[in-house]
């Protein structure tokens, strides 16, 4: 069916010209041009693959380039039809292979035979769009994607058995083998594979960290963390201790990273300038992981042993439960891939379905719902056909007339919507900013004028604006009056006060990033942001909390820039020019050929499509209200500016006035007065605690008379409830009793201090401990009856619980077990 789709003549020409160009490079063997002159590839070692029904490509290769038919293979969809996903752009492809063993001849040659062939060049003819039902339709904008594999070409030219042994990666592998006191040439296959993994992963993480992707538990940061942790674990398996150079407390990743950076110096000089930053981040991440790795490895080993034991008992294939896998991931930082890898080495599978359930449960508990525009696939396609891209006018105006091009109610198209209904509205143009780049969408109103009497036909309150299908603005709101219909003209008016708040916070965000780079280092970079009406939020890569003096320095710097009254400059320019000028781009964002650059001259220059103030003086003031860590290596600052800054300062001033009134001091004396109050409170609490302890000792002296003797050694035993004494007082009572009773003596006390809590304590004299009875082990079993646990030293231990109703039963159990244990141990000692 694929070859029956008609190709446009223009695309046919482009297809033909591009294919001829690429293949003429191969044809140049005889004339000493590209491949022969530059690479010297023998023509008889080059094979071609084409899509099974692509007669045109086959003909071009054979008739125009001169490749023998025997070296052109037709292949199916799995190999030679490229798709971007279940739906989307796709098309046939043609590939060039290098033959390492031409002596095997043409008969039964299989291009999938990795021992003989390697694909090193690819052409994808992107000409179709695959729809939901699997059918194909021609793309409006067709193109050809072509490329060559650098590592694969290096392998061919350097005549090595695999990509890893080229000079692009092998020096890293050799360094890792050296740190492991091993030789790659003499290593077995398993060791070689592990060394290859280290070489590949190290190159990846060095570049990612250099580009601003820091290890974390979310998004691309988790990819970096996963790769790093895999390298650390494999390094330990290979026997690398510490930094591999004598420092057992050190880290070996920075040592390997130095080799990566040295290899990259001539192709990426920026990497060399970021070397200290990259090495420090790798060192921190490795040492942080090692702290939990040993505990996690022991737990994983225990889980695997249990799984293997269960196999022996019930005959089932050994499997690690989803809960255990999730515990390793969530608590010990074991990436799922590492757990699966270790389990496979032991012949144990993992319950991925159970793990996914645990992950989903956690997401539901911790992830807030996101406000996004969701349309069904059918509605998206219908919307794309009937609604044009929205023209945005909001940089220059806050109100404009527009035509209603589409209406959605609950995601379904509607011709008209009545009063009281929530609706999503598409206009041909709008002054409303749609949420993007961290800035939330505008609020405001749409007014529809009805008849010639200028009577209002509809009023719509807009509460949010989102983008859908690329550049269609979806205005989300509620019909307050009248009825709105497709095709009507409306007056769109943005809430000017809220827009100003957003502009202030967005420009302040740019100033904040510039200040952070100035104060804590240029290597820090943005990891996310929110520009709202009431505040701004800025996430950035940094390995520690900001010091108080750093926060103050950032605030002073930003407020100085604000007071400089600098006029902002906004330009649209080619992306290459913007980068050359030094504009900051958000890592991972996709930009077009033309970009919008927002500059605060002398301070900041960023690629940004958001709305901004005209002059920094409009910001009025800036204040950081919080700074905290949200993930490993990711910090978050929340701040206010403009009107929100005034509101924040006013509220704080009111609180201070109220404090001054209560404490009856001036504002400058509040700190001293609070410190005095806290000191008085501390002293009062110490006095109360001392009184409680004296009362406990007094009660203990009374119940000492209740001690009973056990065994021929006359061990004095006290097991009693002390009512509502707190844990500290209970400890004092136990210490008094075990000290006042003659050795050997054993004391177990319990109390219910309130709030549904139970306190337990065990104190054993040296004579009892000498019999092999330990307080820590004993009290733990007793505490389980009260829904808790605990432990401690052989002579003294404390425990707690949450079931006060079981205290008397627990003490009775303690009494019985003490008598039994002491009797048995005394008898054994006598024997």
N, C-alpha and C positions, 0 to 999 in steps of 0.2 A: 504493500500500500504506500510505503514511503516514497518509492521512486515514481509513483503516479502523480505526485503533487507537482503542479506546474511551477517551473522556476522563471523568475522575471529575467528578461534579457540583460538588464543592468547588472544583476547579481551574477548571471552567467558569465558576463564579461569580466567582472571583478574576480570571480572564482577562477576563471581561466588564466587571467593575467597573474594573479598571485601564485597559483599553482605552477605556472610556467616559470615565474621568477625563482621560486624556491627550488624547483627541480632543475632549472638551468644551472643552479649552483652545483648540482651534482653532475650535470652534463659537461661541466668545465674541466673534467679530469684531463682530457686530451689536450686542452689549450692552457693548462697550467694556471687556471684561475682559482677561485675561492677555496674549495675544499682541498684540491691537490696542492695548491701553493701554500695555503695556510696550515692545513692539517695533514695533507698527504694520505688521505683515505683511499685505499684501493677500490676502484669501481665495482669489482666483482664481489666485494664483501657487503654491498648494500642491497637490502631487501625492502620491499614496499608492501604495506597492507592498505586495502581500501574496503569501504563498506560493501557488503555482498551484492547490493543492487546498484552500486554506483558505477555504471558503465562508462560515464564521461571521465571520471578520475582514472579508471583503468586505461582508457584510450590515451589520455594525455601522458600518463607515465610511460606507456609502451611506444606509442607512435611518435610523440613529439620529443620525449626525453631520451628514449632508446633503451629503457630498462627491459630486459628479456621477460617474456611472459612467465617463465618458470620462477622468476624472483618477485612476482607480484601475487599476493595472496588476498583472496576475498574472505572477509571475516564478518561475523554476525553482530547483532546489536550490543551484546555484552562487551565486545572489544572495540568496535568501530562506529558506534553511534553514541555521541556524548549528550547527556542531559544535565540540566542544572538542578533537577529535583523531580518530584512527582509531577509537577507542572512547571511550565516556563520555557525559556529559550533552549533550543536543542538543534542537532544536525549531525550529518555523517562526518566522519573524520578519516584522515589518511596519515599513516605513520611511516617513518623511516627507521629501519633496524640495521644494526651492524652484526655481521656474522664472524664469530670468533673461530669457527671450525668449518671453513669452506670445503675442506677435504671430504666432508661427509656427503657432499653432493646435494642434488635437488630432490631426490626421491624421498617422500614421506617427511620432508622438512616441516617442522612445527615452530612457528614464531613464538609460541608460548614456552618453548624450551629455554629456560633461563641459563642453562649450562652452555648454550650455543649462541643465543641471540640476546641483544639488548636494544630496546627502543630508545632513540636519542633525539628524535625530531618529530613534531606533531603538528598537524593542520586540522583545525575544526571549522567546518563550514556552517556557521550559525545562521540558519535560514528558516527554521520553523518555530512555532509556539505549540507546546504540548498542552492540551486542554484536560479538564477533569475526567472526561470520558476516555482519554487516551488518544483521541484523534489529533491530527496535526493540521495547522493552518500556517500559511506563509507569514513571516515576520514583516512588518512594515519597514523596519530598519535592519537590514541584513549585514552581517560582518564575518570576517575570517579571523580566527584566533590562532596564532602560530607561535611556536617557541621551541627552544632547544635546551636540553638538560646539561647544566654546567658540570655537575659531578660525573654524569654518565660519559660526557665527552672526555673528561679528564681520565676516567677509567680506560677508555679506548686508547687514548694517546699514550698513557703511561704503562699500558699493558699489565694491569693488576687485576686480580680475580674479582674484586668488588669495589663499590664506591668508597667504602670506609678506608681502604688502603691507598687512596689517592693522597697527594700532598695537601689536600684541603682539610683532611680529618686525621690522617694517620699520626702526625706529630702529637696530637692530643692523646690518642690511644697509647702511643709509646710512653708518654709522660705518666699516664695512669698505670701502665704496667710497671714502670720503674718505681712508682710510689708503693705498689703492691709487692715489690721485690720479686718480680716475675719477668718472663720474656714472652712477648707476643708470638714470636716465631716458634717457640717450644711449647706453647700453651695448648691445652686440649680445646675441643670445639666449644664446650660450654663456657670456658674462660674467655675465649676469643669473642663469643657473642656478648658476654657481659662487658668486655672492654669496648666493643663497638657501640653498645648502648651509651656508655659513659662519654665516648667521643662525640656522638651525635647530640645527646642531650646537653652537654656542656656548651657546645657551640650555640645551640638554640637559646639557652637561658642567659648567656652573656649578652647576646644581641637584644633580647627582650628587656632585660633590666636596663641596659644602656638606653633603650628607646622609651623608658618610663613605665614599663609594666612590672609592678612589684608583687612579690609573693603575697597571696591573700587567700581567703576561702570562697571568693566569689569571682565569677566571670573569668576574664583572661588571666587574672592574678592567680587563680586556682590552677590553671595550666602550668604556670611557672613553678608554683609550689609543688605540684605533682611531679614534674620533671626533676626538680632539685632533690626531692625526697627519694625518688627512685635511684638517682645517682649515689646518694649517701648510703642507702641500703646496699646497693651492689658493691660499692667501695668497701664496705665493712665485710661483705661476703668474700671479697677477694683478699682480705687481710690488711687493708690500709688502716693503720692505727694513727689517730690524731691527724696531724698534717702530713703524715707519711715521711717526715724528715726529722723525726726525733722528738717532736713536741706532741706528747700523747693527749694533751688537753687542747690542741689546736684543731684547725679545720683544713681539709685537703682541697675543697672546691676552689678557694682562691688561688692555690698553686696551679691547678689545671687551667683556671681562667686566665692566668698570665700567659700561658701558651696560646690560648684562643686569641687573646688580644694581640699578641706578637704576630700571629698569622694574618691578622686583619688590618694591621697598621697601614699598609699601602693601599687598601681599597676602602677603608673607612677610618680616616684620621680622627674623627670625632670620638671613636671608641677609646682611643688612647687617652684623650683628655678627660674621659669619664672613668678612667681605670680605678682610681681610689674609691669612687662611689660604688662601682660594680663589685669590687672585691669586698668592701665593707658589708654590703647587702648580702652577698653569698655567705660570708663568715657568720653573720648574725643568724641567718636562716638555718644554716647547717648546725650550729651549736644549739639553737633553740629546738631543733628536731631531735638531736641526739639525746637531749634531756628526757624526752618522753619515749624515744625509740626502744630503749632497753626494757622499760616496763611494758610497752606495747608488744614487743617481741615475745616476752614471757607469757603474756596473756594470750596472744595468738597461738603460741605453742600449746598452751593448755587447751584452748578451744579445739585445735586440730587433733590433739590426743583424744579428747572426749569424742570427737566425731568419728575417729578411727575405732575407738572402743565400742561405740554404738553400732558400728558396722558389724563388729564381731558378734554382738549380742542378737541383732535382729536380721542380719543378712542384707540390709539395705546398702546402697551405695553411699559412702561417707559424704556428708554435706554439712557445711558451716551455715548456721542459721542466719537469717537476715538481721535479727536483733544483735547477734554477736558481731557481724560485719559492720553494722551501723555504730555500735559502741566503739569499735576500733577506729572508725572514721571520725566520729563526732568528738570523742574524748581524747584519743591518742593521736589524732591527726594522720592516721594511715589512709592514704588514697585507696580507693576501692581496687585500683589496678594492682597495687602492691600486695594487698591481701589476696587477690585472686592469683597472683603470680606465685606467692609463697604456698598457697593452698594447693595449686596445681603441682608444685614440686613434691608435695607430700601425697598426691593422689586424692585430694579432697576437692569437691566442687563447692560452689557457694550459692546460697539462695538469693539470687538477684531480685526475684519478685518480692520476697520479704524485705530486702534492703530498700527497694523502691517504696514500699508501703511505709516504712519507718521515715524515709526522707520526706515523703508527702505529708505525713503527720506533723513533722517538724515545720514544714513550710506553712501549713495551715495555721499553726500556732504562732509563727513569728512573722509571717509576711502579710503586710497590709494590702488590701485590694488596690490595684492601680486604676486610675481613671483614664481609660483608653477608648477609642472609637472602635467598635467591633461590628463588622458587617459580614454577612454570609458571602460565600464565594459568588453565588449567583447574583446577589445584590451589588457586589463590587463590580462585576462585569457590566451589569446593567447601568450602574452609576457612571462607570467610565465612558460608556457610549453616549449617555445623555447629558452629562455635566462636564463642562470644560474646566481646565485648571483655573484656579482663582487668582485674579490679579490683586496683589497686595499693595495698598495705598498708605498703610499706616506709618511709614517713615516720615511722610510729609503732612498728613492730615488725620484728624480724629473723627471726622464725619464725612459721609459721602452717600450719594444715591446708588442703588444697585438693583439688580433684577434677581428674583428668587428663581433659581434653576433646578432646585430639587428639595424634597421634603422627606424625612424618614421618621416613622413612629415605631419605636421598639425594633429598629433595624430594618423595617419594611417600608418600601416606597409609598408615598401618599400624595394625592392631588391637592388636598386641602386639610387643614388642621384647625380644630375649634378651640375656643377659650377653655383654659384649665389644663390643657394637654401639654406634656413634655414633648419636645420636638427637636430634631436635628435639621439644620437649614444650610443649604449650599447656595451661595451667591456667585454672580459672575465676577464681582470685585468686592473688596472689603477693606475698611481701615482697621479691622480687628486683627490683633496679632495672635497667631495660632501657636500653641505650646511647642517649643523646640529650643534646643541649646540650653536647657535648664530653666528657661523663662516660662512661667505659666501663661495661659491664654488670657486675653483681655475680657473684661466684663462690660456690660453696657445695654443698649436697647436698640430694637428695630421698630421703626414707626412706618405703618402703611397708610397712605392717604387714600380714602375711598372715592367718592364722587366729586362733581364739580363744586359742591358746597364745602369742600375741604374737610369733610367729616372723617375723623380717624376710623379706619376700617379694622386695624389690628395694632396691638402693642405687644411686643415680645421682649421679655427680659432675658438677656444673654448671660449665662453663668460660666461658660467655658468655651474655648475654641480649640479644636484639635485638627491635625492634618491626617488625611486619609488618601490612599492611592497616590502617593507622591506629593502633589501640590493642590489638592482639593481641600479647602478649608471647611470644616464642619462646625457650625455654630450651634452649640447646645443651649437650649433655653426652655422657657415656659410661656405659653400664650396667656397673657394677662387680660387682654380684651380682644373681642372680635374674632375673626377667622382669617387665617393666612393661606394663600393659594400660590401654587406654582405659576410663574409668569408675572406676578405682581411686582411693581416697583416699590422699594422701601427706602427709607432714610436710615442708614446705619450710623449709630452714634456711640463712640467708645467713652466709658467713664474716665474722664480726664484726670481726676485725682488718683484713681487706682493706677492708671497708666504711668503717671509721674512717679508713683511709689516703685513701680517695677523698673522704670528707667534708672532711678537713683540706685536701686539695689544692684542692677546689672553692671553699671559703671563702677560701683563700689567693689563688685566682685573682681573686675579687672585690676583695680588698684590693690586689692588684697593679694592676688596672685603675684603681682610685681613686688609687693612688700615682703611676702614670704621668701621669694627668691633673693631679695636683698638681705634679709635678716638671717635666714637659716641655710641658704645655699641655692645656687642656680639649678642644682640637680633635681630639686623638688618639682613635682608637676601635678597638674590637676587630675583627679580621679573621679570627678563627678561634681554636680552643682545643682542648686535650686535657687531660682530668683522668684520670690513671691512678693505679695503686696506688704506683708507684715515683717519680713525678715529675708536674709539671704543665708544660704548654707553652702559651704565650700569644702569638698573632700580633696585631700592631697596626700601624696606619697611621702611618708616620713616615718622613721623608725622609733621615735620616742615622743613623750609629751613635750609640749612647748613650756619653757620656763616662764615664770611670771614676768621677768624682765624682758623676755623676748616678745611676749604678748603686748606689753606696754610699748616697746619699741615699734612694733608693727602699727599700733594705734596712732602713735605720735607721727609716724611717717605718713600714714594715709591722711590724717587730718591736716598735715602740712601741705600735701598735694592738693587737698580740697581747697584750702585757703589761698593757694597760688592762683586760683581762678583761671585755669588753663582751658583754652577752647579746644574741644575735641575735633578730630578730623576723621571723616569717613570717606573711603574710596572703594571703588570696584576695580579690580585689576586681575591680570592672569595669575594663577596659583603659583607658577614658578617665580614671578616677580615678587609676590608677597613673601614667599619663603626666603628669597634672596635678600629682601629688605629686613628680615629678622622677625617677621610676624609669627606669633605662637599659634600652633595648630593643635587641636585636641587629638591625642593619639587614638587611632581606631576610627575616627570620623571619616566619612567620605565627602570629598569636596569636588565640585565641578571645575571646569577649566577657568571660569571666572569666579572670583571670590570677593566677598565684602570684608574690608579691613577697617577695624575701629582702632584709632590711635589716640592716646593721651600723650602728646609730644613730650619726649624726654623721660617718660615713665613707663608706658605700656603700648604694645602693638599686638593685636590678636585678630585672628580670623573669626568673625562673629556676625550672625544674622539677626541679633537681638536689637532691642530699642535702647537708646542711651540718652543721657542728658547732653545738652549742647556745651555746657561749661561745668567744670568740676565744682564751682561754687554752689550749684544747685543741690549738691549732695548735703550741704550744711554741716553734717557731722557724722562720725563713724564710731561704733562701739562694739567690741567683741563681747558676746554674752555667754559663750561657752566654747571649750576646746576639749575634745575627747577622742579616744580611739574607738573605731567602729569595726576594725578587723586588723589582723596582723599586718603592720606596715602601712596602714591607712588611718589618717587622722581626720577629724571633722571640726570645722569652725562654724559656729552660727553667730551672726552679727546683725546689727540694725543700722540703718542710715536714713537720712532725710527726715520725713515726718515720723517714721517709726522710731528713729533715734530720739527725737524730741519727746515722744510719748514714753519711751523707756526711761529716759533721764528724769522726766517729771514724776513717773511712778516711783522710781528709786528715791527721789527727793522726798516724796510724801511718806514713804516708809521710814526714812531717816528722821523726819520731823516727828513721826509718831513714836519712834524709839527714844528720841531726845525727851519727849514729853513724859514717857513712862519712866525712864531712868533719871529724869530731872538733871540732865547734863547738856553741855553744848555738843554740837556735832563732832568737833575734833576730840572730845573726851569720851565718846561712845566706846571706842576700842578698849581703852584702859578700864572703863567701868565694867564692860562685859568680861574682860579677863579676870577682874577682881571677883565678880559673881561666880565665874566658873571655878576659881580657886576655892572660894567659900563652899561651893557645892561639893567639890572634891573632898575637902576636909570633913564636911558633914557626913558624906557617904562613908568615909573611912571610919568615922566615929561610930556610925550606925553598924558598920560591919564588925567593928571591934566589940560592940555591945552584943551583937548576935553571937559572936564566937564565945564570949564570956557566958552567955545564957546556955549555949550548947555544951560547954564544959561543965556547967552546973548540972544540967540535965544528965550528962554522961556520968558524973560522979554518983548520981542517984541510981541509974540503971546498972552501975558496976556491980551492985549487990545481986543482980540477976544472973551473973555469970555462972555457968555450970561446967562441971568437969567431965572430960571425955578421955577414956582409955587409962592404961596404967601409968602413963606419963603425966596424968592430971593436967591435960591441956585445958586452959580456961577459955571458954567460948561465950561470946555475947552476940546474939542476933536479935535486933530490936528495931521497931519503927520509931522515928524521932519526929513524928507529926509533920509540921510545915517548915522545918529548917531548910535554908537554902544550901546549895552545894558546898560553899566555903565553910559554913558553920558545921555542916555534917562532917567535913574533913577534919575540922578542929576537934570535934567530939570523938571521932575514931582515933585520932592521934593521941588524945588524952587517955582513952581507954587502954589502947595497946601498950602505952607507956606506964600506966599505973598498975595494970595487972602483971603478975609475975610471969616471966618467960617459962614455958611456951604459952602463947595466947593468940586467939583468932577472933577478930571483930568484924561483923557485917552489919551495917546500918542502912536504913532506907528512910526516905521522906517524900512528901508531896508538897513542893514549894508553891504550887498554884499554876494556873494557865495550862492545866492538863499535863504537867510535867512530873517526871519521877526522877529522883536522885538516889544513887546507890554508891556505897563505898565499902571497900574491904581492906583491912589492915592486919597483917600477919607478923608476929614477932620472929626473930631469927631462928628460934627453935622450931617453929612450924615450917618456915621456908626450908630449913634443913631436912625436913621430912619429905621434901619433894613437892610440896603444895605451893603453887604460885597464885598470888592475889589477882594478877592480870588475867590469867586464863580462867580462874574461878568465877570472877564477877561478870565476865562476858556472857557465860551461859545463863546466869541468873537474870541478867538484864533482858534477854530475849523474851522472857515471860511478860515483860512490861512493854514490849514492842520497841526495844532499843538495843543498845550495845555499848561496849566500852572496853577498857583495858588499861594497862599500866605496868608498873614494875612488879617483881616477885613479892615484895613486902607491902606494896601499897598500890591500889588501883581505884578508879572512879568510873561510873557508868551512868547512863540516863535512859529514859524511856518516855513514851507518850500514852501509857495506859495505867493511870493511877489506881484504877479499880483492881488491878492484878498485883498490887504491891504486897499485900499480906500473903498471897499464895507464893510469890517469889521469895519472900523471907522464910516462909516455911520450907520451901525447897532448899534454900541455902542452909537452914538448920539441919535438915535430914542429910544432905550431901556432905556437910562438914563432919557430922558425927560418923558417917560411914567411911569417908576418906581418911579421917584421922585415925579411926580404929584400925583400918586395914594397914595404914602406913606404920602405925606403932607396932602392930603384930609382926610385920615384915622386918622392922628394925630389930625387934627382940630376937627373931630367928637368926 
